[in-house]
Amino acid sequence: MSTFAKRERLLLADLLEAEGPDAPTLCEGWRARDLAAHVVVRERRPDAAGGILIKQLAPRLERVMAEFSAKPYEELIQLIRTGPPRFSPFALKQLDEMSNTIEYYVHTEDVRRAQPDWTPRELDPVFQDALWSRLERSARLMGRGVPTGLVLRRPDGQTAVAHRGTPVVTVTGTPSELLLFAYGRQSAAKVELEGEEDAITKLSATKQLGI
């Protein structure tokens, strides 16, 4: 596993263990146990994980998720820590780095920021740049369904267009916060929004951000 993906994976496993199976998360309807099951199924059951994106496969995904959610919580945590099995596409280092760095960063924050006493993490510039690189490539996918134009902007002025349209809302923040916003965690992301008031209200409330 690559450096960033491995680090975020272990952070998520430690956090899930510390908070316990019934801890809340930012994922609507999910407790920590559900999130842990999702992570394990995504890596270990590609026959079911397709249901994340393909509606026709969703019933199978729900059944497999229920099976894994019923496993001992400690077993789920250990499966996250040990990483993907050899047959998983995520066992390939490049794919692990490309996909799991974001996956585990976002889900770690899903658990952290759902707790009443959470505090922001200080992320090093190299990691922030890595997140920005991934966000630039995925911005249009994340913003394809939003009801306004959407521009993501770093404090240094670099921008990524997530959706073309008018009126335009510009969201400014560090790459890590912009990433959370783009993945549908608007209420938890520490960002500033500029644009028409009605457009900002629509964008803040939309559930069309993310995959």
Secondary structure, 3 states (H helix, E strand, C coil): CCHHHHHHHHHHHHHHHHHCCCCECCCCCCEHHHHHHHHHHHHHCHHHHHHHCCHHHHHHHHHHHHHHHCCCHHHHHHHHHHCCCCCCHHHCHHHHHHHHHHHHHHHHHHHHCCCCCCCCCCCCHHHHHHHHHHHHHHHHHHCCCCCCEEEEECCCCCEEEEECCCCEEEEECCHHHHHHHHCCCHHHCCCEEECCHHHHHHHHHCCCCCC
